[in-house]
Amino acid sequence: MKEPRLLLALCGPAALCGSLLLAGPRGGGYHLITKYDLGPAPGGKEYWDYLTFDPPSRRLYMSHNTEVKIVEADSGKIVGSIADLKRVHGIALVPHLGKGFISDGGADEVVVFDIKALKVTGHIKTGGNPDCIIYEPASKHVFTMNGKTNDASVIDPSTDKVVATIPMGGRPEYAVADGKGMIYDNIEDKNEVVTLDARTDTIKSRWPIAPAEEATAMDMDVKHQRLFVGGRNKLLAIMDAETGQVIQTFPIGAGVDTNIYEPGTGLLFTATREGTLHIFHEDTPDKFSAVETVKTEFGARNAALDPKTHRIFVDTADFGPAPEPTAEQPHPQPMPVSGTFRLLVYGR
């Protein structure tokens, strides 16, 4: 649904430096730089979810139905693929072990692969429909948020074994780690955020996200302890990660799926299925302001950030008309057209 980033400030006294950082350039003027056609999904059915950007290799790991596409961020060249999966959601990288971990929701498992060889090395059974997947550095564990069984699977990446299963009290969605042992996760069907201590595998708090609802996207300003919660009722909520208090909200487009905070610029990016990229600025930890709303393309709800170039990557496809309503699907959505999957790059 997302990576710790470093604040670098070269200025005088610390208090002044902090205020200058947040009051810096506001970062408007984002527009489409280029786009790359990435070809059809295996089997012909288009589906995509999380994007993971790896700064050292400058590669994007892109979920694409039954495969993970690995793409050079600077050229759009496809350099590899991990195929023969069921329904890919997310990709977490553990570089010091040379491993990557894929949440395959269709198989109720995590697929392990070698980062250099791009070859599958193992399969780990998890709870039902593992969706969001993250590596938490304090515990040195990988966590999957399982949407079918309403729990989290805790994996030791050194042994590729599940070491704990944590009941989440509802359907877990996007999660973010603070790097110090705490994980914050959206519980979509309960309209709340839970705090999970990754060192003890226990839930510590449950906080309502009202007036936001059905939260999917999440990211965090670790330094100032602010959570960014994207609700499917078209509201972005900014929450104090120490108290759970919602301190500000903004209207956003329909179908939010990604929030990305960039510490170096104080910018917050929110991508929606409607085809909008909302950009906000952290003026102070208690006051954010809207910078601009960039029109992208319908379906471009998943995103990743390149911290070097400050560019945003989103993926989507062409869409055909929605099918006729049925009892099982009373509100069908437009269907993506096979073979039109593409990567869009936005920058200034």
C-alpha positions as CSV (number, residue, x, y, z in Angstrom):
1,M,0.0,0.0,0.0
2,K,5.0,1.7,1.5
3,E,9.9,3.5,3.3
4,P,11.8,5.3,5.9
5,R,13.5,8.4,4.5
6,L,16.2,10.6,5.8
7,L,15.9,14.3,6.8
8,L,19.1,16.2,5.9
9,A,19.4,19.8,7.0
10,L,22.4,22.1,6.6
11,C,21.7,25.2,8.7
12,G,22.2,26.9,12.0
13,P,20.4,26.3,15.3
14,A,18.3,23.1,15.5
15,A,15.0,24.9,16.2
16,L,15.5,27.3,13.4
17,C,16.6,24.5,11.0
18,G,13.4,22.6,11.7
19,S,11.1,25.6,11.1
20,L,13.0,26.4,7.8
21,L,12.6,22.8,6.6
22,L,8.9,22.7,7.0
23,A,8.4,26.2,5.6
24,G,10.6,25.4,2.6
25,P,9.6,25.2,-1.1
26,R,6.0,24.1,-1.4
27,G,6.6,21.8,-4.3
28,G,3.9,22.5,-6.9
29,G,4.2,22.1,-10.6
30,Y,4.0,18.3,-10.8
31,H,3.1,17.0,-14.3
32,L,3.5,13.9,-16.5
33,I,7.1,13.4,-17.5
34,T,6.8,10.1,-19.4
35,K,5.0,6.8,-19.6
36,Y,6.1,3.3,-20.3
37,D,4.0,0.5,-21.8
38,L,4.6,-2.7,-19.8
39,G,2.6,-5.3,-21.7
40,P,-0.2,-7.7,-20.7
41,A,-0.5,-9.7,-17.5
42,P,0.0,-13.4,-17.8
43,G,-3.3,-15.0,-18.6
44,G,-4.7,-11.8,-20.0
45,K,-6.5,-10.4,-16.8
46,E,-5.2,-7.0,-15.7
47,Y,-4.8,-6.4,-12.0
48,W,-2.2,-4.5,-10.0
49,D,-1.6,-3.4,-6.5
50,Y,1.4,-2.2,-4.5
51,L,4.5,-0.6,-6.0
52,T,7.9,-0.9,-4.2
53,F,10.9,1.3,-5.2
54,D,14.4,0.2,-4.2
55,P,16.7,3.3,-4.2
56,P,20.1,1.5,-4.3
57,S,19.2,-0.6,-7.4
58,R,16.9,2.1,-8.8
59,R,14.4,-0.7,-9.6
60,L,10.6,-0.8,-9.3
61,Y,8.9,-4.0,-8.1
62,M,5.4,-3.9,-9.6
63,S,2.6,-6.3,-8.7
64,H,0.8,-7.3,-11.9
65,N,-1.8,-10.0,-11.4
66,T,0.1,-13.3,-11.3
67,E,3.6,-11.9,-11.6
68,V,5.9,-9.3,-10.2
69,K,7.5,-7.1,-12.9
70,I,10.9,-5.6,-12.1
71,V,11.5,-2.4,-14.0
72,E,14.4,0.0,-14.3
73,A,13.0,3.3,-12.9
74,D,15.2,5.5,-15.2
75,S,14.4,3.8,-18.5
76,G,11.2,1.8,-18.0
77,K,13.0,-1.3,-19.2
78,I,11.7,-4.6,-17.8
79,V,14.7,-6.4,-16.4
80,G,13.0,-9.4,-14.9
81,S,9.8,-11.1,-13.8
82,I,8.7,-13.4,-11.0
83,A,5.8,-15.4,-12.5
84,D,3.5,-18.3,-11.8
85,L,1.9,-16.6,-8.8
86,K,-1.9,-16.5,-8.1
87,R,-2.8,-12.8,-7.2
88,V,0.0,-10.5,-6.2
89,H,-0.5,-7.7,-3.7
90,G,2.8,-6.4,-2.2
91,I,6.6,-6.8,-2.2
92,A,8.9,-6.3,0.8
93,L,12.7,-6.3,0.4
94,V,15.2,-7.4,3.0
95,P,18.5,-6.4,1.3
96,H,20.9,-7.5,4.0
97,L,19.6,-11.1,3.5
98,G,19.4,-10.7,-0.3
99,K,15.7,-11.7,-0.2
100,G,12.4,-10.3,-1.3
101,F,9.0,-11.4,0.0
102,I,5.8,-11.3,-2.1
103,S,2.3,-11.4,-0.6
104,D,0.3,-13.7,-2.9
105,G,-3.3,-13.3,-1.8
106,G,-4.6,-15.8,-4.2
107,A,-2.5,-18.6,-2.7
108,D,-2.7,-17.5,0.9
109,E,1.1,-17.5,1.1
110,V,4.3,-15.4,0.9
111,V,6.7,-16.2,-1.9
112,V,10.4,-15.7,-1.2
113,F,12.8,-14.8,-4.0
114,D,16.5,-14.0,-4.4
115,I,16.9,-10.3,-5.2
116,K,20.0,-10.8,-7.4
117,A,18.9,-13.9,-9.3
118,L,15.1,-12.9,-9.3
119,K,14.3,-16.6,-8.7
120,V,11.8,-18.1,-6.2
121,T,13.5,-19.8,-3.3
122,G,10.6,-20.6,-1.0
123,H,6.9,-20.5,-0.1
124,I,5.5,-19.6,3.3
125,K,1.9,-20.4,4.3
126,T,0.2,-17.4,6.0
127,G,-3.3,-16.4,7.0
128,G,-6.0,-15.9,4.3
129,N,-5.3,-13.3,1.5
130,P,-2.1,-11.7,2.7
131,D,-2.3,-8.1,1.4
132,C,0.1,-5.4,2.7
133,I,3.6,-6.8,3.5
134,I,6.3,-4.8,5.3
135,Y,9.8,-5.4,6.9
136,E,10.1,-4.1,10.4
137,P,13.7,-3.4,11.3
138,A,13.6,-3.4,15.1
139,S,12.2,-6.9,15.3
140,K,13.8,-7.9,12.1
141,H,10.6,-9.6,11.0
142,V,8.3,-9.4,8.0
143,F,4.6,-8.8,8.7
144,T,1.7,-9.6,6.4
145,M,-1.8,-8.2,6.9
146,N,-4.3,-10.9,6.0
147,G,-7.6,-9.6,4.8
148,K,-9.5,-12.9,4.8
149,T,-8.6,-14.2,8.3
150,N,-8.3,-10.7,10.0
151,D,-4.9,-11.4,11.4
152,A,-1.2,-10.7,10.8
153,S,1.4,-13.3,10.1
154,V,4.9,-12.7,11.5
155,I,7.8,-14.2,9.5
156,D,11.4,-14.5,10.5
157,P,13.1,-13.8,7.2
158,S,16.3,-15.5,8.2
159,T,14.5,-18.9,8.4
160,D,11.4,-18.2,6.2
161,K,9.2,-19.4,9.1
162,V,6.0,-18.0,10.6
163,V,6.8,-17.3,14.2
164,A,3.5,-15.7,15.3
165,T,0.0,-14.9,14.3
166,I,-1.7,-11.8,15.7
167,P,-5.5,-11.3,15.7
168,M,-6.1,-7.8,14.4
169,G,-9.8,-7.4,15.3
170,G,-10.9,-6.6,11.8
171,R,-9.7,-6.5,8.2
172,P,-6.2,-5.1,8.1
173,E,-5.1,-3.0,5.3
174,Y,-2.1,-0.7,4.6
175,A,0.5,-0.7,7.5
176,V,3.6,1.5,8.2
177,A,6.5,0.9,10.6
178,D,8.3,3.7,12.5
179,G,11.6,1.8,12.4
180,K,11.7,1.7,16.2
181,G,9.4,-1.3,16.8
182,M,5.9,0.1,16.3
183,I,3.6,-0.7,13.4
184,Y,0.5,1.3,12.6
185,D,-2.2,-0.4,10.6
186,N,-5.6,0.6,9.1
187,I,-8.5,-1.7,10.1
188,E,-10.7,-1.0,7.2
189,D,-14.0,-2.5,8.3
190,K,-13.7,-1.0,11.9
191,N,-12.8,2.5,10.9
192,E,-9.8,2.5,13.2
193,V,-6.0,2.5,13.4
194,V,-4.3,-0.1,15.6
195,T,-0.8,0.2,17.0
196,L,1.1,-3.1,17.1
197,D,4.3,-3.6,19.1
198,A,6.5,-5.6,16.7
199,R,8.9,-6.6,19.5
200,T,6.2,-8.4,21.5
201,D,3.6,-9.1,18.8
202,T,0.8,-7.4,20.7
203,I,-1.8,-4.8,20.0
204,K,-1.3,-1.7,22.2
205,S,-4.0,0.8,21.1
206,R,-7.1,1.2,18.9
207,W,-8.0,4.6,17.6
208,P,-11.1,5.8,15.7
209,I,-10.3,7.6,12.4
210,A,-13.6,9.6,12.2
211,P,-14.6,11.5,10.2
212,A,-12.6,9.3,7.8
213,E,-14.0,5.9,7.0
214,E,-12.9,2.6,5.3
215,A,-9.2,3.5,5.5
216,T,-6.8,1.9,3.0
217,A,-3.7,4.1,2.4
218,M,-1.2,5.0,5.2
219,D,2.2,6.6,5.6
220,M,4.0,8.4,8.4
221,D,6.1,11.4,9.3
222,V,8.3,9.5,11.8
223,K,10.1,12.6,13.2
224,H,7.0,14.5,14.1
225,Q,4.8,11.4,14.8
226,R,2.1,12.1,12.3
227,L,0.1,9.4,10.5
228,F,-1.6,10.0,7.1
229,V,-4.7,7.9,6.8
230,G,-6.6,7.7,3.4
231,G,-10.3,7.0,3.8
232,R,-12.5,5.6,1.0
233,N,-15.2,8.1,2.0
234,K,-12.9,10.6,0.1
235,L,-11.2,12.0,3.2
236,L,-7.6,12.2,4.2
237,A,-7.1,12.2,8.0
238,I,-3.9,13.4,9.7
239,M,-3.4,11.7,13.1
240,D,-1.1,12.2,16.0
241,A,0.7,8.9,16.3
242,E,1.2,9.4,20.1
243,T,-2.4,10.1,21.1
244,G,-4.5,8.9,18.2
245,Q,-6.1,12.3,17.8
246,V,-7.2,13.4,14.3
247,I,-5.8,16.9,13.9
248,Q,-6.8,17.8,10.4
249,T,-8.7,16.4,7.3
250,F,-8.8,17.1,3.6
251,P,-11.1,16.1,0.8
252,I,-9.6,13.8,-1.8
253,G,-10.7,11.8,-4.8
254,A,-12.5,8.5,-4.8
255,G,-10.7,5.2,-4.4
256,V,-7.5,6.2,-2.5
257,D,-4.9,3.5,-2.2
258,T,-1.6,5.2,-1.5
259,N,-0.2,7.9,0.7
260,I,3.5,8.8,0.5
261,Y,5.3,11.3,2.8
262,E,8.6,12.8,1.8
263,P,10.5,14.1,4.8
264,G,13.1,16.1,2.9
265,T,10.4,18.3,1.3
266,G,7.6,18.0,3.8
267,L,5.3,16.9,0.9
268,L,2.6,14.4,1.2
269,F,1.3,12.6,-2.0
270,T,-2.1,10.9,-2.2
271,A,-3.1,8.8,-5.2
272,T,-6.7,7.8,-6.0
273,R,-8.4,5.5,-8.5
274,E,-10.4,8.5,-9.7
275,G,-7.2,9.7,-11.3
276,T,-6.1,12.4,-9.0
277,L,-2.7,12.9,-7.3
278,H,-3.2,15.2,-4.3
279,I,-0.2,17.0,-3.0
280,F,-0.1,18.6,0.5
281,H,2.7,20.4,2.5
282,E,3.5,20.1,6.1
283,D,3.8,23.7,7.2
284,T,4.1,22.6,10.8
285,P,3.4,19.3,12.5
286,D,-0.1,20.6,13.4
287,K,-0.8,22.4,10.1
288,F,-0.9,21.0,6.6
289,S,-1.9,22.9,3.5
290,A,-3.1,21.8,0.0
291,V,-0.5,22.5,-2.7
292,E,-2.1,21.2,-5.9
293,T,-4.2,18.4,-7.4
294,V,-2.7,16.8,-10.4
295,K,-4.9,15.0,-12.9
296,T,-3.4,11.6,-13.6
297,E,-5.4,8.7,-15.2
298,F,-8.3,6.6,-14.0
299,G,-7.1,3.6,-12.0
300,A,-3.8,5.2,-11.0
301,R,-4.3,4.5,-7.3
302,N,-0.9,2.9,-6.5
303,A,2.3,4.9,-6.2
304,A,5.9,4.9,-5.3
305,L,8.4,7.8,-4.7
306,D,12.0,8.2,-5.9
307,P,13.7,10.2,-3.1
308,K,16.6,11.1,-5.4
309,T,14.6,12.8,-8.2
310,H,11.4,13.4,-6.2
311,R,9.4,11.8,-9.0
312,I,6.2,9.8,-8.4
313,F,5.5,6.5,-10.2
314,V,1.9,5.4,-10.7
315,D,0.5,2.5,-12.8
316,T,-2.8,2.0,-14.6
317,A,-4.3,0.7,-17.8
318,D,-7.1,1.5,-20.2
319,F,-10.6,0.7,-19.0
320,G,-13.7,-0.6,-20.8
321,P,-17.3,-0.2,-19.6
322,A,-18.5,-1.7,-16.4
323,P,-20.4,-5.0,-16.7
324,E,-24.1,-5.3,-15.9
325,P,-25.0,-5.4,-12.2
326,T,-25.5,-8.8,-10.6
327,A,-26.7,-9.9,-7.1
328,E,-23.1,-10.6,-6.2
329,Q,-21.8,-7.3,-7.8
330,P,-24.6,-4.7,-7.6
331,H,-22.2,-1.9,-8.3
332,P,-19.7,-3.2,-10.8
333,Q,-16.6,-1.1,-11.8
334,P,-15.1,-0.4,-15.2
335,M,-12.8,-3.3,-16.3
336,P,-9.2,-2.8,-17.3
337,V,-8.3,-3.7,-20.9
338,S,-5.8,-6.5,-21.3
339,G,-2.4,-5.5,-22.7
340,T,-2.7,-1.8,-21.8
341,F,-0.8,-1.8,-18.4
342,R,1.6,1.1,-18.1
343,L,3.8,3.1,-15.8
344,L,3.3,6.9,-15.5
345,V,6.1,9.1,-14.2
346,Y,5.3,12.5,-12.7
347,G,7.8,15.2,-11.6
348,R,8.6,18.9,-11.8
